[in-house]
């Protein structure tokens, strides 16, 4: 079971997530109208593969997270690290037609 509460203020939209995190909750990130997205994960009990992919996407998009437990913080750190490594790998790839490709 998943419970999502949305709390809007003038400068941000906070999303309080409780229960099992699965893919459909991503709808909360739509229509922010320039506000910052903050996800409160303190009561999340399980994150499945789809939830992990969603969090990874949100990390890439610059979402903020608050009130996370130790394991959730660790997962978010790992996702951020993976996203940085992927971005670095993409930036150092050799474009087609270069000398390195011909060797």
C-alpha positions as CSV (number, residue, x, y, z in Angstrom):
1,X,0.0,0.0,0.0
2,X,1.2,3.5,-0.8
3,X,0.0,6.8,0.6
4,X,1.0,10.0,-1.0
5,X,0.3,13.4,0.5
6,X,1.0,16.6,-1.4
7,X,1.7,19.8,0.5
8,X,1.9,22.9,-1.6
9,X,3.5,26.2,-0.6
10,X,4.4,29.3,-2.6
11,X,8.0,28.1,-3.3
12,X,7.8,24.3,-3.3
13,X,5.6,21.2,-3.5
14,X,6.4,18.6,-0.8
15,X,5.4,15.0,-1.4
16,X,5.1,12.8,1.7
17,X,5.4,9.1,0.6
18,X,4.5,6.3,3.0
19,X,4.3,2.5,2.4
20,X,5.6,0.7,-0.7
21,X,7.1,2.9,-3.4
22,X,6.1,1.8,-6.9
23,X,6.0,3.5,-10.3
24,X,2.5,5.2,-10.5
25,X,3.4,7.8,-7.8
26,X,5.5,9.7,-10.4
27,X,2.4,11.7,-11.4
28,X,3.2,14.0,-8.4
29,X,6.1,15.5,-10.3
30,X,3.8,16.9,-13.1
31,X,2.5,20.5,-13.1
32,X,4.9,21.9,-10.6
33,X,4.6,25.4,-12.1
34,X,8.2,26.3,-11.3
35,X,8.1,25.0,-7.7
36,X,10.8,22.7,-6.3
37,X,9.8,19.0,-5.8
38,X,10.7,17.7,-2.3
39,X,10.0,14.0,-1.5
40,X,9.7,12.9,2.2
41,X,10.7,9.3,2.3
42,X,10.8,8.7,6.1
43,X,7.9,6.2,6.1
44,X,8.8,4.2,3.0
45,X,9.0,0.6,3.9
46,X,10.1,-0.9,0.6
47,X,11.4,0.3,-2.8
48,X,11.0,-2.0,-5.7
49,X,13.0,-1.9,-9.0
50,X,10.5,0.4,-10.6
51,X,10.6,2.7,-7.6
52,X,14.4,2.7,-7.7
53,X,14.3,3.7,-11.4
54,X,11.9,6.5,-10.6
55,X,14.1,7.8,-7.8
56,X,17.1,7.7,-10.1
57,X,15.2,9.8,-12.6
58,X,14.2,12.3,-10.0
59,X,17.8,12.5,-8.7
60,X,18.8,13.3,-12.3
61,X,16.1,16.0,-12.5
62,X,17.3,17.6,-9.2
63,X,14.5,16.6,-6.9
64,X,15.2,17.0,-3.2
65,X,14.6,14.3,-0.5
66,X,14.0,14.8,3.2
67,X,13.6,12.8,6.4
68,X,15.1,9.6,5.0
69,X,16.2,6.6,7.0
70,X,19.8,5.2,6.8
71,X,19.1,2.7,4.1
72,X,17.0,5.1,2.0
73,X,19.8,7.7,2.3
74,X,22.3,5.1,1.2
75,X,20.2,4.1,-1.8
76,X,19.9,7.8,-2.8
77,X,23.6,8.2,-2.5
78,X,24.2,5.2,-4.7
79,X,21.7,6.4,-7.3
80,X,23.4,9.9,-7.4
81,X,26.8,8.2,-7.7
82,X,25.5,6.0,-10.6
83,X,24.0,9.0,-12.4
84,X,27.3,10.9,-12.1
85,X,29.2,8.0,-13.5
86,X,26.8,7.6,-16.4
87,X,27.0,11.3,-17.2
88,X,30.8,11.1,-17.1
89,X,30.9,8.0,-19.3
90,X,28.5,9.7,-21.9
91,X,30.7,12.8,-21.9
92,X,33.9,10.9,-22.7
93,X,32.5,8.7,-25.4
94,X,34.3,9.1,-28.7
95,X,32.2,10.7,-31.4
96,X,31.8,8.7,-34.7
97,X,34.5,9.4,-37.3
98,X,37.4,10.2,-34.9
99,X,40.9,8.7,-35.1
100,X,40.4,6.5,-32.1
101,X,37.5,4.7,-33.8
102,X,39.6,4.0,-37.0
103,X,42.4,2.1,-35.1
